[in-house]
C-alpha cells in the first residue's frame, strides 16, 4: 500500500509537470507568467553557477572500477540530506495534486479549475527544489554528472527503488554492497518515490 501510494504521488508530479505545460500554453495572466519567468531564471542562474564551478561536469568520468569512494558517497549524502525539507514539501504538494486529480475525474468545471490552481502552485515548489539542489551541489562541490551517476547507481542499480534508465551502470551486487551497505539507512531515508520524477532534471543537458 505504501509503495502504491508513493507511485501514485510520483505520477501526480509527472502529471503536474504536463499540466503546467498546458497551463503555460493557455495562459493564466501576466502576474503568473512573470512569476514563472523569475523562478525559472533563478533555476538557470543557479545551474550556470554550478556548471561554472564544476567545469561543466558534463563529461563526468566514473572512478577506476566505477564505484565511488567513501568520501564521494559522503558528499552525495550531504547534498541529499540538505534537501530533506524540500523533498517533504514536494511530496505534500504532489499528494494534494493527486487528491484533486481524483476528485476532478468525477467532477465538473469547478473541480477542474481547482485542479489547475493546484497544478500551477506546484511550479514554484519545483523551481525552489531545483534551485536548492543546485546550490547544495555547489556548496558541496559536486557536479550534476557525478550526482546523477551516484543517484542511478544507488537507487536504480543497487537498491532497485527505481526502474533503471539507459544511463544506469550495472555492477555485481557484492561490489555495490561493499561500497554502499554502511550508508544504507541514510540512503533510503533520503529517497522518496513521489519526488523522483524531478530529482535529476537539469536544464543544460535534459537529465
C-alpha positions in Angstrom: 0.0 0.0 0.0 2.8 2.4 0.9 4.6 1.8 -2.4 1.3 2.1 -4.3 0.7 5.5 -2.7 4.3 6.6 -3.5 3.8 5.5 -7.1 0.6 7.5 -7.2 2.3 10.6 -5.9 5.1 10.2 -8.4 2.5 10.0 -11.1 0.9 13.1 -9.7 4.2 15.0 -10.0 4.6 13.8 -13.6 1.1 14.8 -14.5 1.6 18.1 -12.7 4.5 18.8 -15.0 2.4 18.1 -18.0 -0.5 20.2 -16.6 1.9 23.1 -16.1 2.9 23.0 -19.8 -0.8 23.1 -20.7 -1.4 26.0 -18.3 1.5 27.8 -19.8 0.1 27.5 -23.3 -3.4 28.6 -22.2 -2.1 31.5 -20.3 -3.1 32.4 -16.7 -2.4 36.1 -16.6 0.6 38.4 -16.7 1.4 38.1 -13.0 1.7 34.3 -13.1 3.8 34.4 -16.3 6.1 36.9 -14.6 6.4 34.6 -11.5 7.3 31.6 -13.7 9.9 33.6 -15.6 11.5 34.8 -12.4 11.6 31.3 -10.8 12.9 29.8 -14.0 15.7 32.4 -14.1 16.7 31.5 -10.5 16.9 27.9 -11.5 19.0 28.6 -14.6 21.3 31.1 -12.8 22.0 28.6 -10.0 22.7 25.9 -12.6 25.1 28.2 -14.6 27.0 28.9 -11.3 27.2 25.2 -10.6 28.4 24.2 -14.0 31.0 27.0 -14.0 32.3 25.9 -10.6 32.5 22.2 -11.7 33.8 22.9 -15.2 30.6 21.7 -16.7 30.9 18.2 -15.3 29.0 17.0 -18.4 31.9 14.7 -19.3 32.0 13.1 -15.9 34.2 10.1 -15.8 33.5 7.5 -13.1 36.4 6.5 -10.8 38.5 3.5 -11.6 36.3 0.4 -11.1 33.2 2.5 -11.5 32.3 2.7 -7.8 32.7 6.0 -5.8 34.8 6.0 -2.7 33.6 6.8 0.8 34.4 10.5 0.6 32.3 11.0 -2.5 29.4 9.0 -1.0 29.5 11.2 2.0 29.3 14.3 -0.3 26.4 12.8 -2.1 24.6 12.1 1.1 25.3 15.7 2.4 23.6 17.1 -0.7 20.6 14.6 -0.3 20.2 15.5 3.4 20.3 19.2 2.7 17.2 18.7 0.5 15.2 16.8 3.1 12.7 19.7 3.8 12.2 20.4 0.1 11.6 16.7 -0.5 8.9 16.7 2.1 7.3 19.8 0.8 7.2 18.4 -2.7 5.7 15.1 -1.5 2.9 17.0 0.3 2.2 19.2 -2.7 2.1 16.2 -5.1 -0.3 14.4 -2.7 -2.7 17.4 -2.8 -2.5 17.4 -6.5 -3.1 13.7 -6.8 -6.2 14.0 -4.5 -7.5 16.9 -6.6 -6.9 14.8 -9.7 -9.0 12.0 -8.3 -11.9 14.4 -7.4 -11.8 16.1 -10.9 -12.3 12.7 -12.7 -15.8 12.6 -11.2 -16.4 16.3 -11.0 -17.1 19.3 -13.3 -15.7 22.6 -14.2 -15.3 23.7 -10.6 -13.1 20.8 -9.8 -11.1 21.3 -13.0 -10.4 24.9 -12.0 -9.3 23.7 -8.6 -7.0 21.2 -10.2 -5.5 23.8 -12.5 -4.9 26.1 -9.5 -3.2 23.3 -7.5 -1.1 22.3 -10.5 0.0 25.9 -11.0 1.0 26.0 -7.3 3.4 23.2 -7.9 5.7 25.2 -10.2 7.2 27.4 -7.5 7.9 24.3 -5.5 9.6 22.5 -8.4 11.7 25.6 -9.1 12.6 26.0 -5.4 13.7 22.4 -5.2 15.9 22.6 -8.4 17.5 25.9 -7.2 18.1 24.4 -3.7 19.6 21.3 -5.2 21.9 23.2 -7.5 23.0 25.4 -4.5 23.6 22.3 -2.4 25.7 20.7 -5.1 27.7 23.9 -5.5 28.2 24.2 -1.7 29.5 20.6 -1.5 31.5 20.8 -4.7 29.7 18.0 -6.7 28.7 18.4 -10.3 25.4 17.3 -11.8 27.1 14.5 -13.8 28.6 12.9 -10.7 25.5 13.4 -8.7 23.3 11.7 -11.4 25.8 8.9 -11.7 25.8 8.1 -8.0 22.0 8.5 -7.8 21.4 6.0 -10.5 24.0 3.6 -9.1 22.4 3.7 -5.6 18.6 3.9 -6.3 18.3 2.1 -9.6 21.1 -0.5 -9.7 21.7 -1.3 -6.0 18.5 -0.6 -4.1 16.3 -1.0 -7.1 13.9 1.6 -5.9 13.5 3.0 -9.4 13.5 1.4 -12.8 16.9 1.7 -14.4 17.3 4.0 -17.3 19.7 3.9 -20.2 22.3 5.8 -18.1 22.3 3.3 -15.3 25.6 1.3 -14.8 25.4 -2.4 -13.9 27.8 -3.8 -11.3 27.9 -7.1 -9.3 25.7 -6.7 -6.3 28.6 -7.8 -4.0 30.7 -4.9 -5.1 27.9 -2.4 -4.7 27.1 -3.8 -1.3 30.6 -3.4 0.0 30.6 0.3 -1.1 27.1 1.3 0.0 25.9 -1.0 2.7 27.4 1.1 5.5 25.2 4.0 4.3 22.1 2.0 3.6 19.9 3.7 6.2 20.9 7.2 5.2 20.5 6.5 1.5 17.0 5.0 2.0 16.0 7.9 4.3 16.7 10.5 1.6 14.7 8.7 -1.1 11.0 9.5 -1.9 9.4 7.8 -4.9 6.9 10.7 -5.1 9.8 13.1 -5.8 12.0 11.0 -8.1 10.4 12.2 -11.4 12.1 15.6 -10.9 15.2 14.7 -9.0 17.6 14.7 -12.0 16.1 17.3 -14.2 18.8 19.8 -15.3 18.2 22.5 -17.8 21.6 22.2 -19.6 21.6 18.5 -20.5 18.0 17.5 -20.0 18.8 14.8 -17.4 
